[in-house]
Amino acid sequence: MPRLLLLACLALAACGADGAPEKPSDPGITISGEAQVGVVMK
């Protein structure tokens, strides 16, 4: 049964059952995060 369910999900995904492909809203690369740079002296 689980194999049949998996195959059904893959078939629906392959045929576009979730709708037409959508274009990304903001093309390009976005980088976010935090970085720290420091010097350690011993």
Secondary structure, DSSP 8 states (H G I E B T S, - for coil): -HHHHHHHHHHHHHTTTT-S----SS-S--------------
